[in-house]
Amino acid sequence: MKIAYMGRKADEMKKTSIYPMFQAILAAILFGASAPISKLLLGEIEPIPMAAFLYLGSGIGLLLYRTFQKMRRNSMNLEADIRKSDIKWLAGAIFSGGVLAPIILMFSLKNTPAATASLLLNFEGAATTLIAVLAFKEAIGKRIWIAVFSITTASILLSWNINGSWGISIGALGVLSACFLWGIDNNFTRNISAKDPLIIVTTKGICAGTFSLILALGLMNQLPDLRIALGAMAVGFFSYGLSIVLFILAMRNIGASRTSAFFGAAPFVGVIISFLLFREIPNSLFGVALPFMVIGAILILSEEHSHEHLHELLEHEHRHRHDDGHHIHIHEVGETKEHSHAHIHGALKHSHAHMPDIHHRHIH
């Protein structure tokens, strides 16, 4: 169903960024707990099976949740479904972020202190931002560039092994490689963030987890006992399932670079848990790197962005409501609640505070 868009004056726009920011921070807290808890479990499970059960827990857990949700509501889905044109982005996200990244991270965690690995995960935000800007032309300003530089500097400091023969920690480089792959994953997912996040993350979890499990069996890796496997799946459900759903919901409203910036809180959560679990004493470089991470996070959290911009003619499908200033189209039957259908946005020029959400991915 194609419905004409009528437009709205700029002074009627509502600011709707606080809730997605909260979603991004909650996603960060859930994901931040994954590194130290995974390291704890790695004493009893090999890296590839660990990655498999993390993502299987994510996919199966969300599948059960979605099934229960449908039975309870017994109503039409408010979210837009995945289309054929979305499959390439979903497949790329599954391979980069669901298969390669977690396997590399699990191997790296065996050779990296949990607190250092947790703080290094901040590089995911910097990687996501660089890819969003360079490959997908997402607009960011000087403040965000300084934040990316600050976080990258901290990541380099944490990667430096003053006791190593050539100065670089292989484990730390592995964590950074996983972050870069998750940066690719985040940007691929950004392109389908308007679609149902439960379908995206469920598909990603089941496909990636199954692939990693088959790989583990092919390499003759020993599978853990049921208790450890269920523990890994529980971690996966919260840290890779619910966390990524919240991440996608935030990304559709504030863009990939800013959502990833809020996700910068995840490493600090991981650091706190690492200290509590392992009583690790950080080295001197940890203390030097920490202020850079904090400065980067503060710069991004305090960003404001407003200017006159042009919305070109656009047709797409996603969950929306009619009081946000961009969806004032006519229905044959009045519709005031949230819903999803294909609709057309006419050309519109106005000025207001905004983020690079699915309606504001214009070039600056």
Buried (B, 14 or more C-beta within 10 A) or exposed (E): EEBEBEBBEEEEBEEBBEEBBEBBBBBBBBBBBBBBBBBBBBEEBBBBBBBBBBBBBBBBBBBEBBEEEEEEEEEEBBBBEBEEEBEEBBBBBBBBBBBBBBBBBBBBBBEBBBBBBBBBBBBBBBBBBBBBBEEBEBBBEEBBBBBBBBBBBBBBBBBBBEEEEEEEBBBBBBBBBBBBBBBBBBBBBBBBBBBBBBBBBBBBBBBBBBBBBEBBEEEEBEBBEEEBBEBBBBBBBBBBBBBBBBBBBBBBBBBBBBBBBBBBBBBBBBBBBBBEBBEBEBBEBBEBBBEBBBBBBEBBBEBEBEEEBEBEEBEBBBBBEBEBBBBEBEEEEEBEEEBBBEBEBEEBEBEBEBBBBBBBBBEE
